[in-house]
């Protein structure tokens, strides 16, 4: 059972790299240009997590000698990827709220503070609901 945890983490990593990784941005653009339906796949952690699980299943079979777990592995990686994506989005919203609150408390923010907020490495990450069961976008107003 311990070995499967590494594969779950790997599947989430694959999912996040394909969805958010700037190193694969050109790859995403090229594949979307050739196959437009892939755009929805790249935007959906639920879908990308499933396919990452499918990709890792043969490796899991060869290395861990698992049988019944192979049936549910892609579904569990899908769930874990979806949860991880929404948890990160929640943390980003809380961080943005705290930063905005701290900036608004000061009479005038310094240029260094503004640059920090504007150039935050995860600023481009946004909530992307993929189904009716997706978590709501929390619009925090201050």
PyMOL commands that set and color helices and strands:
alter all, ss='L'
color gray80, all
select helices_A, chain A and resi 2-20+22-34+38-43+45-64+69-105+111-118
alter helices_A, ss='H'
color red, helices_A
deselect
rebuild
show_as cartoon
